[in-house]
Amino acid sequence: GFMGGEETALLAVLESKRAMARQRPPYPAAQGLGLRPTVVASAESLAWLPFIVAEGAEPATKLVSVTGSVRAPGVYEVELGATLQGILGVAGGVIGALKAVHVGGPTGGLLPASRLDVRLDFDDLRAAGTHMGSAQVRALGDGVCIVGEAGRLFAYLARESCAICVPCRVGTKRVHGILEGISSGLGREDDLPWLGDLGDHLAEFSLCGFGITSAAILRSSLAAFADDYRAHLRGLCPTGTCTPTRSRRYEMMAQP
C-alpha cells in the first residue's frame, strides 16, 4: 500500500515484517536494514547520481505526474521551479473551469485556482501550504466539492495508515468521520475549529511523514475553500455532488 513507500516501513517489509514506521533516531543511514547503515532513495534520485557526480548538484528537472481535468494526463519532466500554470499547460491545459489544484500526492494540499503562480519548488510549495511529496499535480474542475474531496482523501489515508501511532491511526479516521458528517448534512459550526485542531495534532505528534503531511489537506482546504464548508453547514453542497453517507455525527468529548 501507500504506507510501504515510507522509508522505515519499506525496511520493515524487506525484513519480512509488517509495513510500520519506526521511531527515529536512529535513522536508516545509521541503523537500517538488519540494523546496518542503509541508504533509502527513490529510483528517480538514484538515476540522477551519475549526473550529480559529473555535473554537480544544482537543481535541474523533476518528473511530475499530471492528472485530473487536463487534456493529456501523464508523467512529464519539467524544470524544477516551473509554475503550476506551466505544468498544467505541458499536459495540454485544463478542461473547463479550474477550481483547485491538488499538489503533492494523497497527503498534499488543495490550492485554489488563483495560486497557479506557485512554483514547483520545495520552499515555494511549503509556503503555499503543501509539499513536493510524490510530485503529483492534479487539476480539479469547478464541479468538485472540496469537502467531499477532502473526505475521500482522508478515507484513503485512514485505510492506508500503518496504525503504529495513535495520532495517525485515530486522527485520520476521526477526520474522515467528521468530514463525512459535514458532507452528509450533520455538520456544525464548531466542526471547523475541531478539524483545525486535529490537523495540528496530526502534524505535531504523528510518528512519520504520512500523518505529519496529511494536515496539509485540512489546513489548505479550510483556508482557501471555507465557502464550501459553510455551504455544507447550511445543508447545501455547493456543487450538488455530495450524497449523505452517515446518519450519525462524531461528537467532541467534553474535557474535564
Protein Blocks (a to p, Z undefined) as FASTA:
>chain_A
ZZlmpmklmmmmmnopacddddddddfklocghhiacddddfklmmmmmmmmmnopadfb
dcdddehjdfbgcdddddehiafklmmmmnopaehjdfbdcehijmbccddfklmmpccd
fklmmmnopafklopacdddfkbcfklmmmmmmmmmmmmpgolamklmmmmmmmmmmmmm
mmnopacfklmmmmmmmmmmmmmmmmblmlmmmmmmmmmmmmmmmmmmmmmmnopafklp
accfbfbdcdddddZZ
